[in-house]
Amino acid sequence: MLRGRAVTLRPVTDADVPALSAIRAAPEVRRWWRGGDDLAASVRADLADDALTVYAVEHDGRLVGAIQWYAETDPDYRHASLDVFLDPAVRGSGLGGDAIRTLVRHLVDEYGHHRFTIDPAAANTAAIRAYAKVGFRPVGIMRRYERGADGRWHDALLMDLLAEDLSG
Ligand SMILES: CC(C)(COP(=O)(O)OP(=O)(O)OC[C@H]1O[C@@H](n2cnc3c(N)ncnc32)[C@H](O)[C@@H]1OP(=O)(O)O)[C@@H](O)C(=O)NCCC(=O)NCCS
């Protein structure tokens, strides 16, 4: 259990699958976080992925989203990659930043990670601003990085954060 200012991160369980699938189904989330037609299967696949650690994000005792990370295992390129989504009902109230800071602090303190990456769609300006507020900096555009619902390839922005850059 990791405690932030207003969020708590706890290990996700199978019982969270319906609620997380419902959040992922919201158009504001689905636009940026795809997963095929069966979102419950997509959430379950993330839970079953040994390389991935998924936390449920809770606020006021309620499940409001998830945050996950995986590590680059080559010791010479060691870093952790993050991803997060929140219920649109709580967007823009600082919970995303709170969840990221809380997880990053944990990964620095418990795992000794020194560098973090995140790769929002280049058009996802809200996420890019939220990540910049935490201390992430743009590295560069990854061209035609991910396929969108329209079947086309879209650019993403690679951002990175060093442990000492963490703000707030
Ligand atoms: C991206 C996300 C996790 C950010 O979490 P959040 O709690 O909404 O963000 P925060 O409130 O911590 O972020 C603060 C900053 O983000 C920006 N921001 C947040 N929501 C915004 C919105 N709807 N429109 C524009 N900017 C927004 C603002 O700059 C804000 O700072 P300000 O309030 O001082 O202006 C969340 O919005 C989300 O789940 N989005 C949908 C899924 C998604 O895009 N996931 C990321 C995939 S990489």
The ligand as an SDF file (V2000), in Angstrom:
LIG
                    3D

 48 50  0  0  0  0  0  0  0  0999 V2000
   -3.5440   11.7760  -17.9760 C   0  0  0  0  0  0  0  0  0  0  0  0
   -4.1990   11.6950  -16.5950 C   0  0  0  0  0  0  0  0  0  0  0  0
   -3.7550   10.4320  -15.9010 C   0  0  0  0  0  0  0  0  0  0  0  0
   -3.7500   12.9110  -15.7910 C   0  0  0  0  0  0  0  0  0  0  0  0
   -4.3200   12.8510  -14.5140 O   0  0  0  0  0  0  0  0  0  0  0  0
   -5.1220   14.1260  -13.9120 P   0  0  0  0  0  0  0  0  0  0  0  0
   -5.4500   13.8220  -12.4980 O   0  0  0  0  0  0  0  0  0  0  0  0
   -6.2280   14.4550  -14.8380 O   0  0  0  0  0  0  0  0  0  0  0  0
   -4.0350   15.2510  -13.9990 O   0  0  0  0  0  0  0  0  0  0  0  0
   -3.5950   16.2870  -12.8750 P   0  0  0  0  0  0  0  0  0  0  0  0
   -4.8170   16.9830  -12.3560 O   0  0  0  0  0  0  0  0  0  0  0  0
   -2.6620   15.6510  -11.9230 O   0  0  0  0  0  0  0  0  0  0  0  0
   -2.7520   17.1920  -13.8620 O   0  0  0  0  0  0  0  0  0  0  0  0
   -2.5800   18.4560  -13.7170 C   0  0  0  0  0  0  0  0  0  0  0  0
   -2.3580   19.1620  -15.0810 C   0  0  0  0  0  0  0  0  0  0  0  0
   -2.7200   18.3740  -16.2090 O   0  0  0  0  0  0  0  0  0  0  0  0
   -3.3550   19.2210  -17.1700 C   0  0  0  0  0  0  0  0  0  0  0  0
   -4.7120   18.7160  -17.3590 N   0  0  0  0  0  0  0  0  0  0  0  0
   -5.3690   17.7820  -16.6260 C   0  0  0  0  0  0  0  0  0  0  0  0
   -6.5740   17.5350  -17.1470 N   0  0  0  0  0  0  0  0  0  0  0  0
   -6.6810   18.3260  -18.2170 C   0  0  0  0  0  0  0  0  0  0  0  0
   -7.6900   18.5140  -19.2020 C   0  0  0  0  0  0  0  0  0  0  0  0
   -8.8580   17.8380  -19.1800 N   0  0  0  0  0  0  0  0  0  0  0  0
   -7.4500   19.4100  -20.1990 N   0  0  0  0  0  0  0  0  0  0  0  0
   -6.2890   20.0840  -20.2480 C   0  0  0  0  0  0  0  0  0  0  0  0
   -5.2960   19.9540  -19.3480 N   0  0  0  0  0  0  0  0  0  0  0  0
   -5.4950   19.0860  -18.3580 C   0  0  0  0  0  0  0  0  0  0  0  0
   -3.3410   20.6010  -16.6180 C   0  0  0  0  0  0  0  0  0  0  0  0
   -2.1810   21.2650  -17.0890 O   0  0  0  0  0  0  0  0  0  0  0  0
   -3.2340   20.3500  -15.1510 C   0  0  0  0  0  0  0  0  0  0  0  0
   -2.6090   21.3620  -14.4420 O   0  0  0  0  0  0  0  0  0  0  0  0
   -3.4510   22.6510  -13.9580 P   0  0  0  0  0  0  0  0  0  0  0  0
   -4.6820   22.0930  -13.3130 O   0  0  0  0  0  0  0  0  0  0  0  0
   -2.5390   23.3270  -12.9990 O   0  0  0  0  0  0  0  0  0  0  0  0
   -3.7000   23.4010  -15.2110 O   0  0  0  0  0  0  0  0  0  0  0  0
   -5.7510   11.6620  -16.7090 C   0  0  0  0  0  0  0  0  0  0  0  0
   -6.1940   12.8620  -17.2290 O   0  0  0  0  0  0  0  0  0  0  0  0
   -6.2940   10.5060  -17.5580 C   0  0  0  0  0  0  0  0  0  0  0  0
   -6.5250    9.4330  -17.0550 O   0  0  0  0  0  0  0  0  0  0  0  0
   -6.5510   10.7450  -18.8490 N   0  0  0  0  0  0  0  0  0  0  0  0
   -7.1670    9.7340  -19.7270 C   0  0  0  0  0  0  0  0  0  0  0  0
   -6.2660    8.5470  -19.9880 C   0  0  0  0  0  0  0  0  0  0  0  0
   -4.9140    8.9740  -20.4740 C   0  0  0  0  0  0  0  0  0  0  0  0
   -4.7860    9.8610  -21.3200 O   0  0  0  0  0  0  0  0  0  0  0  0
   -3.8930    8.3230  -19.9400 N   0  0  0  0  0  0  0  0  0  0  0  0
   -2.5200    8.6190  -20.2610 C   0  0  0  0  0  0  0  0  0  0  0  0
   -1.9960    7.7260  -21.3080 C   0  0  0  0  0  0  0  0  0  0  0  0
   -0.2640    8.0500  -21.5730 S   0  0  0  0  0  0  0  0  0  0  0  0
  1  2  1  0
  2  3  1  0
  2  4  1  0
  2 36  1  0
  4  5  1  0
  5  6  1  0
  6  7  2  0
  6  8  1  0
  6  9  1  0
  9 10  1  0
 10 11  2  0
 10 12  1  0
 10 13  1  0
 13 14  1  0
 14 15  1  0
 15 16  1  0
 15 30  1  0
 16 17  1  0
 17 18  1  0
 17 28  1  0
 18 19  1  0
 18 27  1  0
 19 20  2  0
 20 21  1  0
 21 22  1  0
 21 27  2  0
 22 23  1  0
 22 24  2  0
 24 25  1  0
 25 26  2  0
 26 27  1  0
 28 29  1  0
 28 30  1  0
 30 31  1  0
 31 32  1  0
 32 33  2  0
 32 34  1  0
 32 35  1  0
 36 37  1  0
 36 38  1  0
 38 39  2  0
 38 40  1  0
 40 41  1  0
 41 42  1  0
 42 43  1  0
 43 44  2  0
 43 45  1  0
 45 46  1  0
 46 47  1  0
 47 48  1  0
M  END
$$$$
